[in-house]
Amino acid sequence: MMTRLLHRGPLAGPLAGPRALVVAMGLSMLFVGLAAGRYVSRIEPGYIPMPLVLLVGLAGGVILFTITAEQVFLAWLILAPLVQAAPNTATGHALDLALFTAPAAIVLCQTLLRPAIGRPREWFDYLPGAYVLLVTGSFFVTTNLWHTATVSSFKVLFLNVALGPLLYYFVAFRATEWLTATRVVRVFLLSCAVEALMSIVEWATGWNLWHDDTWHLGLARSVGTLANPATLGAFVGAGVVVSIAILAWNGPDELRRLSKAVILLGVPGVMFTLTRGPILATASIAIVVLILNSRTRVVAVGALVVAALALVVLWPHITNSTVYQTRVAKTSNVQARVILQDLSLRLAARRPLLGWGYESFDRVKTESFKADARALSLSVDETTSHDTYLTILVQYGGLGLLLLLLPSATLCVLSVRRARAPSPERWLLVGAPAVVAVLVLTGATIDYRFFSYVPAMVWLFLGLVRPVVREGDVATFAS
């Protein structure tokens, strides 16, 4: 049984070992397990015996040989949002390593080792890899990390920079036909529904899974398990717009009921983050998705009229509400962002091509603040970057920003063009650009450099739509 699974597993082919390898691994686990058992009863706080480490490593090796990378990827997709912001404890670190970092590393190995699917490359397919190379080069060239680099710094580079392009290449060029867009979107929507439900529960009770009450001071804002209201709103908002695309553009029957649940839970889930960026992005893109379809255009226009009338009628009550006074009418943070934007553009103008280097934003920003009288009155929170793209422009210059955004713009334009013609994939051709738009627009109001999972979803949906944007590609991918 083990041998049969091995030869069907992700390393099947030239990397798959003979029956003797399976027997050797089994015997190794037996002896190492017995040795580890002798130590378990004598474990002291802070001490992990090496036999136990070897046992876990061998167990991971068996898993790698016996389940496919596609299965690892789908399991990661649904578990990652739950653990990527686990608390800074021993348990939290273990969850992060086992359920977030390690599966992503397995997918990385499969992406590098597997032969590519026979799908022709376009010029924009090379840009995600070029962006990773640019940032990695900056990592080594513009810092002293040659001498001070730690495992943690390489982990941040992998998860916060390389993870998204990795997902793009894996889904678009390395995954088998079993990993259809329908399967991936179903798992994505399940995760969105869970996070939306958590947002509602947190608004009603103040509870979230990791007891993160950072955003509960004053006017409580939901964060779920994603560490920040903006990332939670962007993630759930992305689920809402792709659900609308599924319902409006005749998506697969197996996704329609789940899509209705995501919309039902997701709309209040986004609202309870009380964060302007994702709320406005979700609402505007949802309207665009409906207007693009002639059958739902009337619904979109009607919704806009009703919303406008309700706004006019309820405006006196809205302006007197606590939410309006503390979130909408608050202009001090807007003024701070204007100052920060001006300083960032001036910094970028000084090094327009390649920028100031890896993770240099806070350092050069602080130096620039000392020479700007307006910035001296800003608090530490206000001087934190709130724009992903300004940060990238400062750190990696116009070249870095172009390499990051050009694939998204190109694939979204190609998707919308292909969606004009009737096809079974229209729900994906409209839904994927909608997801990308919500996440990118939200990225202009928060700095994604501190997060990994949510910004990586941009690349995931670009990878999903990549096989169907060109004539002659695998048309059954979306089925």
Secondary structure, DSSP 8 states (H G I E B T S, - for coil): -HHHHHHHSTT-STT---HHHHHHHHHHHHHHHHHHHHHHTT--TT---HHHHHHHHHHHHHHHHHS-HHHHHHHHHHHHHHHTT--SSHHHHHHHIIIIIHHHHHHHHHHHHS---S----GGGGHHHHHHHHHHHHHHHSSSHHHH--HHHHHHHIIIIIHHHHHHHIIIIIS-TTS-HHHHHHHHHHHHHHHHHHHHHHHHHS--TT---TT-SSS----TTSSSHHHHHHHHHHHHHHHHHHHHTT--HHHHHHHHHHHHHHHHHHHTT--HHHHHHHHHHHHHHHHHSTTTHHHHHHHHHHHHHHHHHHHHHHHTSHHIIIIIS--HHHHHHHHHHHHHHHHHHHSTTT-S-TT-HHHHHHHHHTT-GGGGG--TTTTS---HHHHHHHHHHHHHHHHHHHHHHHHHHHHHHHHTS--TTHHHHHHHHHHHHHHHHHHTSS-GGG-SHHHHHHHHHHHHHGGGSSTTS-GGGG-
